[in-house]
Amino acid sequence: MQSGVISKVDVAAQTGLTLMTVNTIINNLVEKNVLIEQGAADVSTGRKAVLYALNPSDYYLLGVNIGIGSVTMAVSNLINEKIDMREIKFSTQNKPDETIAIIKEALRGALKRHDIKTGNVLGMGVAVPGPVNEKTGVVYSLPNLKGWEGVPLKDIFEETFDMPVIVEKDTYASVLYLKTCLEIPYEDVVSLTIKGGIGTGIVLGGNLHRGNNGIAGEIGHVTVVTDGPRCNCGNLGCLECYASDLSIENEVKNRIQDGKACKISYSDANGPLIDDIIAAAKDGDKLCLSVIQKAAKYLGIAVSNAIKFYDPACFIINSKWVKEISGASEAVTEVVKEQGTLLPHQENNLVFLYEEDAYLMGALSLVSEHALAEITNNRLIE
């Protein structure tokens, strides 16, 4: 939900609702002080349409992003200004109910700190690192977390907090957020986010593309080396084994243990973290730079293949090391150009950025979209 202004006619056009229905809904929201009038549209002829904007007071959104070993959560107002934000670590060996209990406690604490009643929360968006049934909110599986097969996450949270809950795969939620915040006008967009793993969201024809089994866009688990190491998903030589933050950390650790010179020194058994590697690479460390350059080339191969699969007008790459290390984005672009033999005039629209909270903001956006577009189970218009 954006902080800008919109007319009733534009709402009808964007949602597919009749103008009569939109008129009824907006008048109701104005009476509730959810929407406020913001003047009239500047038109040269005809009756000027009244413009409306969100009033950020009184109503709130909850967002939860379940990651690999950590959960981030936020309370925001109606224009996605975060009022409260927390990150909580958990063991990847936790059973689902243990992690869910941590999330419940943290959300209750956030609501209590700001004296927010659940009746004033429009809903909760939950982003998870794996395929989900978008209608029932049942998590099919989370490859990097144990025991998450068939977890009815939507029902669990709705029963606890008595509010609408939307559960979505994190990369699917984030592509909608990134497309909106970057003001990308195209209807065919792919976004790829690199963190501990690699995930992709796809918008085709203006609609989120999930595929038949909710695994569309699993570019992180596309084989880039046929005889490569076994990935957590069970496949061999996946992109995640070569270009994820975790794979870069492991590669640097292994090279240091083999006696290769590096500016990083560490005592942690888990090895150096990606931030340490990025800092060392910026400082000219040859080992870290070489690992990142190698990862960038593998990423370029996967991006090139994805462009051939989906032919997007815009391809977003959301990664800290790609964005911050000189030469990394250029290496990706070079491989894409070399392998883009089917593209007319070598056309490609690659966007490189780093949005750390893309998944969490995507979770909040799920609730915003629900409040804007859905009539059923909607607290604003019920």
N, C-alpha and C positions, 0 to 999 in steps of 0.2 A: 504494500500500500504506500503510495507516494505522498510527499508533503506538498505537492503542487495542487493545482485547481483543475476542475473538470465540470462539464455541463451535463445535464440529464441526457441530452442527445448523444453525447460521447460515451456515457456509461452504457446506454442501450446498445450502441454500436460495438463496444468492446465485450459486453457480456452476452449479447444475443437475446436479452430480455426485451419485451415490448416496452414502448415508451410509457404506456399506462402503468405497467408494473413498476418501472423505474421511478416514475413520479410518486407512486404510493410509498415505495421504500425510502426514497430520499426525503420526502416530507416527514415521514416517521422518524428518520435519523436526525433531522433538524429539530423536531420537537424534543428529542432526547438529548440534544446538545452534542451529538456525536459529529455532526456536520455543521459548518457555519458558512453563511453567505460571504462571498468574496468579490462582490461587484458583478459586472456584466462583461461578456465577451466583446472584444473590439471588432465590430463588423460594420461594413460600409452601408449595407442595405438590410432592410427587414428588422424584425424584432430582435433585440439583443438577448442572448441566452444568459441566464443567471449562472454564475460560476460558484462551485462549492469546494470547500477544503475540509480536511479532517481537523477536528479539535482534539489535540493529543491528551487532554485531561480525562479522568474518570475511568477509562477502559485501558486494559493492558493485554500483552501477549506474552506467552512463555515459549522459549526455544531451548531445545536440548540436542546436543550433538554427541552421540556415543562413538568415541574413537577407539583406537587400539591402545588400551592402557590408560585412557583418560576420558573424562566426560566434561564438556563445557556446557554451561547453561546460562541463560540470560532472561531477565524480565525487561520488556521494553514497552514504550507507549505506542500509540497508534501510528506514529510516523517513524517507527523503528529506532528511536533514540533509546539506547540501553540505560536502564535505571540501575540494574544490578547484574553483575557478571561474575561467574566463578568457574575455575577449572579444578577438577578433583581427580587425582590419580587412583587407579585401581589395578589389581592384578589381572593379567590376561587369563589367569587360571581360575578366576572367580566363576562360580555358577551364575547363570542369568539372574536368579532371584536375589543374589547377593549384590550384584551391580544395580539392579532395579531398586533395591532398598536404599542404596546410597543416593540414587537420584531423587527418590521420594523425600528423603530427609532434607536434602539440599534445597529442593523446591519449596518445601514447607518453611524452611528457615528464611528463604528469600522473601516469600509472601509476608511472613511475620515481621521481618525487619522493616518493611515498607508499609505495614498495616493495610495490605491489599486483601480484600475478600475474594474468594474464588468466583463469586457471582459477577465480579467486575473484570474477570479475565475472559477474553473472547475465545481462547482456546490455547492448545499446546501443539507446537510442531516438533516432531522428533525425527532427526536424521540419523541413519544407521549405516555402517559400512558393509552393506550387503543387500541382496534382493529382498523385496517386500511385496506382499499382496497389497496394492494401493487402496483397495476397497475395504478389506477386512483389517488391515494393519497388522497382519501376522507376518513375522520375520521368517523367511524361508531358511536362511543360514547366514552366518557371519564367518567367512573363511579364516580370519585371524583371531577369532575368539571361540572358546569352546562351549558347546552345549546350547547354542542359540538356534537350534533347528525347531521350527514350528512354535515360536514364542508369540502369544497373542498380545503384543505390546499395547496396541490401541485399547483393547478391553481392560487391561490391567490398569492403565493410567486413567481411563475414563471412570472406572469404578472407584478409584482412590480420590480423584480430584473433582469429579462431577462436572466435567467440562468437555467440549469437543476436542478430540485429539486426532491429528493427522500424522501418520507415520510414512516416511518416504526414504528411499535410498539416498545417502548423502550427496552423491554426485548429481542425482536428478534434481534434488532440491537446489543445489548450488548453481546449476546452469541457468535456472530461471532467475535467480538473484543476480548473477553476473551479467546476464543479458540485459536486465533492467538497469542495474547501476551503471553499466557502461553505455547505456542508451543505444544499444545495437539494434538497428531497424530491420535487419534481415530475418527471414522466417526459418532459415536453415543455419543452425549454429551448433558447433560442438565445443565443449569445454573439457579440458583435461587438467586435473589437479594432482600434484605430486606432494605427498607427505610421506608417512611411513609406508604407505602403499601408493598405488596409482589408480585413480578412478576417473570415469568419463561420463558426462551428461550430454544428451543429444536432443536437440529440438529440430523437428522436420515439419515443414509446412506450418510453422507456428505452434505446433503441439509437441509435448514431451513424448519422446519415443522410448518405450520400455522394452519392446520385444515381446515374444510369446511367453517367456518364462522369467521376465524381469531381469535379464542379464545383458540386454543390449548395451553396448559401450564398454564392455569389460576389456578395454585395450591393454590394461595392465597385465592381463593374463593371456595376451597373444604371444605366441612363441616368436622370439627374435634370434634364438640360437637353438638349433634342433637337438644338439647333444649337450645342452646347458644343464645347470643344477636343477634339482626338483624344487618347485615353488610350494608355498603353503597350500595352494589350491590343489596340488597333486600333479599339475602339469610340469613339463620340462622346459627350461629355457625361457620363462616368461619375462616380459619387459620389466616387471617389478624386481626381478633378480639382478637387473643391470642399471636401472635408472631411478629407482625409488630412493628417498632419503635414507632408508634403512640399508639398502644395498650399497650405497655410497659409503655409509659409516662402516659397514662390514669389510668392504674392499680396502679402505684406508687402514683399518685395524690389522687386517691380514698382511698387508705390505709392510707395516711397521714391525709386526712380529717376525717377518722374514728378514728384517734388518735393513730395510730401505730407509734412507734419510728423510726426516720429516720434522717440521718445526713444532708439531704437536707432541706433547708428552702427556701421558695419562696413566692413572693407576686403576681406573674403573674397569672391572672385568668385562663390561659391556662395550668398552671402546669409546672412541671420540664421538661427540654428537655432531650433527650436521652444521650447527652454528659454529662450532670450533673449526670444522673443515672449511666452511665458507670464509671465516676470518683468516685462516692460514692461506687459502688460495688468493684472497685479496692482497695478502702480504707477500705474494710471489712464491709460495711454496710449490715446488715443481711436482711433488707427489700428489698433492691434493688437486692441483690444476689438471694433471693428466687423468686422474680418476673422473673428474667432472667432465672433461672434454670427451672421454670415452662414453660416459653416460649420455651426454648430449647427442652423440652420433646414433646410439641405439634409440633414443627418443625420436630423433629425426626419421628413422626407418619406420617406427610405429605411426607417427603422425602422417607420414606420406601414405602409408597403407590406409589409414582411417580416412584421409581425404578422398582416396579412390573408392572406399566403401560408401561414404555418405555425401561427398561432393558439397560440403557446406560453403556458404558465402563468407563465413567467419569462423576461425579456429582459435579458441582462447587457450593459452597455456599458463596455468596458475602454479608457479613454483618459485620458491625463494632462491634456490641456487641458480636456476636458469635466468631469473631476472637480475640477480646481483653480481654474478661472476662475468667479467668481461670476456666476450668470445663465446659464451655458452649459447645464447640465443642465435648468434650468427652461425654457429655450428649446426644447430637444428635447422635453420632456414636453408643453409647450403645443401644439406642432405635432402630436404624436401624438394628443392629446386632440381637437384640431380636426378631424383627419382620421379619427378612430376612430369614425365614425358607425355602424359595424356592431357595435361593442362594447357589450354590455348595461351600462347605467349608467356608461359611460365607464371600464370596468375596464381597468387595465393595470398590470403588475407590472414596472416598470423598476428595475434595479439598476445604480447607477453606481459604478465603482471604478477604481483604477489599480494593476494588478499588472504591473510592468515585465517580470518574467521568466516570464510566463504560458506562452509558447511553450516555453521551456527546461524549465520544470517539467512541462509537458505531455509533453515528450520523455522525461523521467525516469519519468513516470507510465505511459508505454507499457510500459516494462520491468516496473514493479511489477505492472501488470495481467496481463502475460504470466506472471510468476512465480506469481501468485495463481490464475489461471484456466486456463492452458494446461498440458496434460500432455506433449505432444510437444515435443522440443527444449528441455526445461526443466532447467536445471542443478541446481535444488534437489531434484528428485525423480527424476532419471535414474539 
